[in-house]
Amino acid sequence: MDFAWVAIALGDVTWISLAFFLGLLVRTVGLPPLVGFLATGFLLNYMGIASGEVLQKLADLGITLLLFTVGLKLNLKVLIKPQVWAVTVLHISTVIALFGAAIFGLALMGAPLFSVLDLKLSLMIAFALSFSSTVFVVKILEEKGEMKSLHGRIAIGILVMQDLAAVIFLAASTGKIPSLWALSLFLLIPFRPLFHYLLQKTGHGELLILYGLVLALGGAELFELVGVKGDLGALIMGVLISTHFKSHEMAKTMLGFKDLFLVGFFLSIGMSGMLSLEALIIGALLVPFVFMKSALFFTLMTRFRLRSRTSLLTTLNLTNYSEFGLIVAAIGVANGWIDGEWLVIIAIALSLSFVVAAPLNNIDDKIYSRYREFWMRFQRKERLPDDMLLDISGATIAVFGMGRIGSGAYEKMHELHGDTVVGIDFDAELIKKHQAMGHNVLYGDPSDADFWEKIERNHSLKLVMLALPNLQANMDALEQLREISFTGRIAATARYEDEKEQLQRLGVQAVFDVYTEAGAGFAEHVESNK
């Protein structure tokens, strides 16, 4: 028996266990688990434990899968909108200029850890600090059920544009000239129908996961063989199948694997350099500058004719530093351009920015509604067509959330009450499908204070049905209903008994238990078809 492998295994058990407990600890206080993973790396480093072979492989896999999932989410329709690509380009350029000048100024003054930086390295560190976290934003939007909302789509679009900038940097950082065989990579485009066909045939289980791994790792290896950065290959393979309707399912399926492997990356960051007092102070001092990034985001988005609420919620989503900043810094350290302590500094700034951003995103609607008059000062009179408030005057029944349950509820209520029923959702594609079928479905966000203020002035609603994707979304809508002192009936869906009790305490008269009622409905259907 090879006892060296036993030693490696025991070391891996140590960091896995510690990562779990610290991740669980920070989650109990409302922070993303990756803050705990970074803390685990720092703690293991302090204890003198070096990163093992398994950990490094996990880190490499995490980055590859991260870029593959970025490619899967690449929606050109969103990216070509000026409020996405122009805002991103202007924001990155301005942040690099301002932060780069400030860092270079500190270098000229001989500040500790800054004195060895020239202008080029100062701009590279500023570039690393210009990103926002894809992992953090996706987690926040998913938990709140806002991935398809306008501010969610804009935030994801900006993140994808930032990620593309990082990938270009990664590809250029190798300093290697691709071989002539790199031109053969263009042959992947004609093979796209084959990739789509195989995706169609994989089904919904383990084959889908395995196919995603084959595309991500195979694409990375293929690009490496011709002298191009492998991570770019993972991104391109994601892009090639991003237009297939099952790409969203694959992205969801791969999400857990990507997050698991990224644990290795976050741990390796903490273990890459010693946590000194200087690094801790500089990392902490970088945190307030994240609000400069936020102010710039908010200003740019309102200038591009987005409503103040949409601009604010998108801005709060992006108020953080990014794991891609760590990847950029890691490239700089690996190439000997910057000291390893800068990786630790950015990791500290990243962790603390999450500590600040998490509670802000939990109360984003309250921040807007409480200081609404202030935010409205920045809103332009001309606004984008897809960011206008809807008019539901004349409707007596409103169904919020037009997924499967909401659609079924809408059709039944329309059958009983006719055109006085309106469906409301913030998924633009879903709304188009319903409108094509002749349904009275409009764009709206149930947690939007502006939307409810307009309803308060002129509405005839007697029943509101909340068929939203999760408990938090239902609770946000209920809070707005309380704000306008809504006196009609309220119904809502719930998935668990504790959710049902919580909704009833908040004033919901009729709670539909999705699983229980679905079972009862299934039994009735069987009996009626004897």
C-alpha positions in Angstrom: 0.0 0.0 0.0 1.2 3.5 -0.9 1.2 5.4 2.4 1.9 8.7 0.6 -1.7 8.6 -0.8 -3.0 8.0 2.7 -1.3 11.2 3.8 -2.8 13.1 0.9 -6.2 11.8 1.6 -6.0 12.8 5.3 -4.9 16.2 4.3 -7.9 16.6 1.9 -10.3 15.4 4.6 -9.0 18.1 6.8 -9.7 21.0 4.4 -13.0 19.5 3.2 -14.3 19.3 6.8 -13.0 22.7 7.8 -14.4 24.3 4.6 -17.8 22.7 5.3 -18.0 24.0 8.9 -16.7 27.5 8.2 -19.0 27.7 5.1 -21.9 26.6 7.2 -21.0 29.1 9.9 -21.0 32.1 7.6 -24.2 31.0 5.9 -26.0 31.1 9.3 -25.2 34.8 9.4 -26.5 35.4 5.9 -23.2 35.5 3.9 -22.2 33.3 0.9 -20.4 30.1 1.9 -17.4 31.1 -0.3 -16.5 33.7 2.4 -16.0 30.7 4.7 -14.0 28.9 2.1 -11.6 31.8 1.7 -11.3 31.9 5.5 -10.5 28.2 5.5 -7.6 28.8 3.1 -6.2 31.6 5.3 -6.6 29.4 8.4 -4.9 26.3 6.8 -2.1 28.6 5.6 -1.6 29.9 9.1 -1.5 26.3 10.4 1.3 25.6 7.9 -0.8 23.2 5.7 0.1 23.4 2.0 -2.4 22.8 -0.8 -2.5 19.3 -2.0 -2.7 17.7 -5.5 -6.5 17.1 -5.2 -7.1 20.7 -4.1 -5.2 22.1 -7.1 -7.1 19.9 -9.5 -10.4 21.0 -8.0 -9.3 24.6 -8.4 -8.4 24.1 -12.1 -11.7 22.3 -12.8 -13.6 25.0 -11.0 -12.3 27.8 -13.2 -12.9 25.7 -16.4 -16.5 24.9 -15.4 -17.1 28.5 -14.4 -16.1 29.8 -17.9 -18.2 27.0 -19.5 -21.3 28.0 -17.6 -20.6 31.7 -18.5 -20.7 30.6 -22.2 -24.0 28.7 -21.6 -25.6 32.0 -20.4 -24.3 34.1 -23.3 -27.4 35.7 -24.7 -26.4 38.0 -27.6 -29.9 39.7 -27.5 -29.1 41.0 -24.1 -25.4 41.7 -24.7 -26.1 43.9 -27.7 -28.2 46.3 -25.7 -26.4 49.6 -25.0 -27.5 49.5 -21.3 -25.4 46.3 -21.1 -22.3 46.5 -23.4 -21.9 50.3 -23.3 -22.4 50.5 -19.5 -19.8 47.7 -19.0 -17.2 49.2 -21.3 -17.6 52.6 -19.8 -17.6 51.3 -16.3 -14.5 49.1 -16.7 -12.6 51.9 -18.5 -13.4 54.5 -15.8 -12.6 52.2 -12.9 -9.3 51.2 -14.4 -8.4 54.8 -15.0 -9.5 56.0 -11.5 -8.3 53.0 -9.4 -5.1 52.7 -11.5 -4.2 56.3 -11.0 -4.8 56.0 -7.2 -2.7 52.8 -7.0 0.1 54.3 -9.0 0.0 57.4 -6.9 0.5 55.3 -3.7 3.3 53.5 -5.5 5.1 56.8 -6.2 4.6 57.7 -2.5 6.4 54.5 -1.5 3.5 53.0 0.4 4.1 49.4 1.6 3.3 46.7 -1.0 2.6 49.5 -3.6 6.2 50.8 -4.0 7.2 48.0 -6.4 4.3 48.6 -8.8 4.8 50.5 -12.0 1.9 52.1 -14.0 1.2 48.9 -16.0 0.9 46.7 -12.9 -1.2 49.4 -11.2 -3.6 49.3 -14.1 -3.7 45.4 -13.9 -4.7 45.5 -10.3 -7.3 48.1 -11.0 -8.6 45.8 -13.8 -8.9 43.0 -11.3 -10.9 45.2 -9.0 -13.3 46.4 -11.7 -15.2 43.1 -11.8 -18.3 42.0 -9.9 -18.9 38.5 -8.7 -20.8 36.1 -11.0 -21.1 33.5 -8.2 -22.5 36.0 -5.7 -25.0 37.7 -8.1 -26.4 34.4 -9.5 -26.9 33.0 -6.0 -28.7 36.2 -4.8 -31.0 36.3 -7.9 -31.8 32.6 -7.7 -32.7 32.8 -4.0 -35.0 35.7 -4.7 -36.5 34.3 -7.9 -35.3 37.3 -9.9 -33.1 35.7 -12.6 -35.7 36.6 -15.3 -36.4 40.1 -14.0 -35.2 43.1 -16.0 -32.6 44.1 -13.4 -31.5 40.5 -13.1 -31.1 40.1 -16.9 -29.1 43.4 -17.0 -26.9 42.3 -14.1 -26.2 39.0 -15.7 -25.5 40.7 -19.1 -23.0 43.0 -17.5 -21.3 40.1 -15.6 -21.0 38.2 -18.9 -19.4 41.2 -20.6 -16.9 41.5 -17.6 -16.2 37.8 -17.8 -15.4 38.1 -21.5 -12.9 40.8 -20.7 -11.3 38.6 -18.1 -11.2 35.7 -20.6 -9.4 37.8 -23.2 -6.9 38.8 -20.5 -6.4 35.1 -19.6 -5.9 34.1 -23.2 -3.3 36.9 -23.7 -1.5 36.3 -20.4 0.1 33.1 -21.6 2.4 35.0 -23.8 2.4 32.1 -26.2 1.8 32.4 -29.9 -0.9 29.9 -31.0 0.2 27.4 -33.6 -1.1 27.4 -37.2 -3.4 24.5 -36.1 -5.4 27.1 -34.1 -7.1 28.1 -37.3 -8.7 24.6 -37.3 -10.7 25.6 -34.3 -13.1 27.5 -36.6 -14.2 24.0 -37.8 -16.1 23.7 -34.4 -18.7 26.1 -35.8 -20.0 23.6 -38.5 -20.1 20.9 -35.8 -22.5 23.0 -33.8 -25.6 21.0 -35.1 -23.9 17.8 -34.0 -23.4 19.3 -30.5 -27.0 20.3 -30.4 -28.2 16.8 -31.6 -26.2 15.1 -28.8 -27.5 17.5 -26.2 -31.1 16.7 -27.3 -30.4 13.0 -26.9 -28.8 13.1 -23.4 -32.1 13.3 -21.6 -32.3 15.0 -18.1 -30.1 12.9 -15.8 -26.5 11.9 -15.4 -25.8 11.8 -19.2 -26.5 15.6 -19.3 -24.0 16.2 -16.6 -21.4 14.0 -18.2 -21.9 15.6 -21.6 -21.4 19.1 -20.0 -18.1 17.8 -18.5 -17.0 16.4 -21.9 -17.7 19.7 -23.6 -16.0 21.8 -21.0 -12.9 19.7 -20.4 -12.7 18.5 -24.0 -12.9 22.1 -25.3 -10.2 23.2 -22.8 -7.9 20.4 -23.8 -8.5 21.0 -27.6 -7.5 24.7 -27.3 -4.5 23.8 -25.2 -3.2 21.4 -27.9 -3.0 24.3 -30.4 -1.4 26.8 -28.1 -4.5 28.7 -26.9 -5.5 29.1 -23.3 -7.7 26.1 -22.4 -10.2 28.2 -20.3 -11.1 30.1 -23.5 -12.0 26.7 -25.1 -14.4 25.9 -22.3 -16.1 29.3 -22.8 -16.4 28.8 -26.6 -17.9 25.3 -26.2 -20.5 26.8 -23.9 -21.3 29.5 -26.4 -21.7 26.9 -29.2 -24.6 25.3 -27.4 -26.0 28.3 -25.7 -28.8 28.8 -28.2 -30.2 25.3 -27.6 -33.3 25.3 -25.4 -31.7 22.7 -23.1 -28.6 24.9 -22.4 -30.4 26.5 -19.4 -31.1 23.1 -18.0 -27.5 22.1 -18.5 -26.4 25.4 -16.8 -28.6 24.6 -13.8 -27.3 21.0 -13.7 -23.7 22.0 -13.9 -24.1 24.7 -11.3 -23.6 22.4 -8.3 -20.5 20.8 -9.8 -19.0 24.2 -10.7 -19.6 25.5 -7.2 -18.1 22.4 -5.7 -14.9 22.6 -7.7 -14.6 26.4 -7.1 -14.3 25.5 -3.4 -10.8 24.3 -4.3 -10.0 27.6 -6.0 -11.1 29.7 -3.1 -9.2 27.5 -0.7 -6.1 27.7 -2.8 -6.3 31.5 -2.9 -6.2 31.7 0.9 -3.3 29.2 1.0 -1.3 31.1 -1.7 0.3 33.7 0.6 0.7 34.6 4.3 -2.0 36.7 5.9 0.0 39.7 7.1 -1.3 42.8 9.0 -0.4 45.0 6.0 -2.4 42.8 3.6 -5.4 42.8 6.0 -5.4 46.6 6.4 -5.1 47.2 2.6 -7.8 44.7 1.8 -10.1 46.3 4.3 -9.4 49.8 3.0 -10.3 48.6 -0.5 -13.9 47.8 0.6 -15.3 51.4 0.7 -14.1 51.8 -2.9 -16.7 49.3 -4.0 -19.3 52.0 -3.4 -17.5 54.2 -6.0 -18.0 51.3 -8.5 -21.7 51.3 -7.4 -22.2 55.0 -7.8 -20.7 54.8 -11.3 -23.0 51.9 -12.2 -26.1 53.7 -11.0 -25.2 56.9 -12.9 -24.5 55.1 -16.1 -27.6 53.0 -16.1 -29.9 56.0 -15.4 -28.2 57.9 -18.2 -29.1 54.9 -20.5 -32.8 55.5 -19.7 -33.4 52.8 -17.2 -35.8 53.5 -14.3 -34.2 54.5 -11.0 -35.5 51.3 -9.4 -34.1 49.0 -12.1 -30.7 50.9 -11.9 -30.6 50.7 -8.1 -31.4 47.0 -7.9 -28.9 46.1 -10.6 -26.3 48.3 -8.9 -26.8 46.6 -5.5 -26.4 43.2 -7.2 -23.1 44.3 -8.6 -21.8 46.0 -5.3 -18.9 43.6 -4.7 -15.6 42.4 -5.9 -15.2 39.3 -8.1 -13.7 35.8 -8.1 -12.5 36.7 -11.6 -10.5 39.5 -10.0 -8.8 36.7 -8.0 -8.2 34.8 -11.3 -6.6 37.8 -12.9 -4.4 38.4 -9.8 -3.5 34.7 -9.7 -2.2 35.0 -13.3 -0.1 38.0 -12.3 1.4 36.2 -9.4 2.1 33.0 -11.5 3.9 35.1 -14.1 5.9 36.9 -11.4 4.4 40.3 -12.3 3.1 41.1 -8.8 3.8 39.9 -5.3 1.7 37.0 -3.9 0.4 39.2 -1.1 -1.7 41.0 -3.7 -3.7 37.8 -4.2 -4.3 37.8 -0.4 -5.3 41.5 -0.4 -7.9 41.0 -3.2 -9.2 37.9 -1.5 -9.7 39.9 1.8 -11.4 42.7 -0.1 -13.6 40.2 -2.0 -14.7 38.5 1.3 -15.5 41.8 3.1 -17.4 43.1 0.0 -19.7 40.1 0.3 -20.2 40.9 4.0 -21.3 44.4 3.0 -23.3 43.4 -0.1 -25.3 40.4 1.3 -27.5 42.4 3.7 -27.9 45.3 1.2 -29.4 42.8 -1.4 -31.7 41.3 1.2 -33.4 44.7 1.7 -33.0 46.2 -1.8 -36.7 46.9 -2.2 -36.9 48.6 1.2 -33.8 50.8 0.3 -35.7 51.9 -2.9 -39.1 52.4 -1.4 -37.9 54.2 1.7 -35.7 56.7 -0.2 -37.7 56.6 -3.4 -37.9 60.4 -3.8 -34.1 60.6 -3.7 -33.6 57.9 -6.3 -36.2 59.4 -8.6 -34.1 62.5 -8.9 -31.7 60.6 -11.1 -34.4 59.1 -13.4 -34.7 60.5 -16.9 -38.1 61.3 -18.4 -37.4 59.2 -21.4 -37.2 55.5 -20.5 -36.7 52.3 -22.4 -39.8 50.5 -23.7 -39.2 47.4 -21.7 -38.8 49.4 -18.5 -42.2 51.1 -18.4 -45.0 50.7 -15.8 -48.0 48.7 -16.9 -51.7 49.7 -16.7 -54.1 47.1 -15.3 -57.1 49.4 -14.8 -60.4 47.5 -15.2 -58.9 44.1 -14.0 -60.5 42.6 -10.8 -58.2 39.6 -10.5 -54.4 39.6 -10.9 -52.3 36.5 -11.1 -48.7 37.2 -10.3 -46.2 34.7 -11.7 -47.1 33.0 -15.0 -45.2 29.7 -14.6 -47.0 26.4 -14.8 -49.1 27.0 -11.7 -49.9 30.6 -12.5 -50.8 29.8 -16.1 -53.2 27.1 -14.9 -54.7 29.5 -12.4 -55.0 32.3 -15.1 -56.8 30.0 -17.6 -59.3 28.7 -15.0 -60.1 32.2 -13.6 -60.4 33.6 -17.2 -62.8 30.8 -17.9 -64.9 31.8 -14.9 -64.5 35.6 -15.0 -63.5 36.5 -18.5 -61.4 39.5 -19.5 -61.3 41.0 -16.0 -58.4 38.6 -15.2 -54.8 39.8 -15.9 -51.6 37.8 -15.6 -48.4 39.6 -14.5 -44.7 38.3 -14.8 -41.3 39.8 -15.4 -40.0 37.1 -17.8 -40.1 38.9 -21.2 -40.0 35.7 -23.2 -42.7 34.0 -21.2 -44.9 37.1 -21.6 -44.5 37.0 -25.4 -45.6 33.3 -25.5 -48.7 34.1 -23.5 -49.6 37.1 -25.6 -49.2 35.1 -28.7 -51.9 32.8 -27.3 -54.2 35.7 -26.8 -53.7 35.9 -23.0 -53.9 39.2 -21.2 -50.4 38.9 -19.7 -48.3 42.0 -18.9 -44.8 42.8 -17.7 -44.6 43.7 -14.0 -42.6 43.1 -10.8 -44.7 42.4 -7.7 -42.0 43.8 -5.4 -41.8 47.1 -7.4 -43.0 50.1 -5.2 -43.6 52.2 -8.4 -45.9 49.5 -9.8 -47.9 49.4 -6.6 -48.1 53.1 -6.3 -49.7 53.3 -9.7 -52.1 50.5 -8.8 -53.0 52.3 -5.5 -54.1 55.4 -7.5 -56.4 53.6 -9.9 -57.3 49.9 -9.5 -60.4 47.8 -9.1 -58.6 44.6 -7.9 -60.6 42.4 -5.6 -58.3 39.3 -5.7 -54.5 39.0 -5.9 -53.1 35.5 -6.6 -49.4 35.1 -5.9 -47.9 32.1 -7.8 -44.3 33.3 -7.5 -41.3 31.0 -7.6 -40.4 31.1 -3.9 -41.4 32.2 -0.4 -39.2 35.3 -0.5 -40.8 36.6 -3.7 -44.3 36.1 -2.2 -43.3 37.9 1.0 -41.9 40.9 -1.0 -45.2 41.2 -2.8 -47.2 40.9 0.4 -45.1 43.8 1.9 -46.0 46.0 -1.0 -49.7 45.0 -0.6 -49.5 46.1 3.0 -47.9 49.4 2.0 -50.9 50.3 -0.2 -53.4 49.0 2.4 -54.9 46.5 0.0 -58.3 45.3 1.3 -59.1 42.6 -1.3 -58.5 38.9 -1.0 -55.0 37.5 -1.3 -54.1 33.9 -2.2 -50.6 32.4 -2.5 -48.8 29.2 -3.3 -46.5 27.4 -0.8 -44.3 24.3 -1.0 -43.8 23.4 2.6 -45.9 23.5 5.8 -43.8 26.1 7.5 -44.2 28.4 4.4 -47.9 27.9 4.6 -48.1 28.9 8.2 -45.8 32.0 7.6 -48.0 33.2 4.7 -51.1 32.8 6.8 -49.6 34.9 9.6 -48.9 37.6 7.0 -52.5 37.9 6.0 -52.9 35.5 3.1 -56.5 34.1 3.2 -56.0 31.1 0.9 -52.7 29.2 0.7 -52.3 26.5 -2.0 -50.0 23.7 -0.9 -48.4 22.8 -4.2 -47.5 19.2 -3.4 -50.6 18.3 -1.4 -53.1 19.9 -3.8 -51.3 18.5 -6.8 -51.7 15.0 -5.4 -55.3 15.6 -4.7 -55.8 17.0 -8.2 -54.1 14.0 -9.7 -56.5 11.6 -7.8 -59.5 13.6 -8.9 -58.3 13.5 -12.5 -58.0 9.7 -12.3 -61.4 9.3 -10.8 -63.1 11.6 -13.4 -61.5 9.5 -16.3 -62.8 6.1 -15.2 
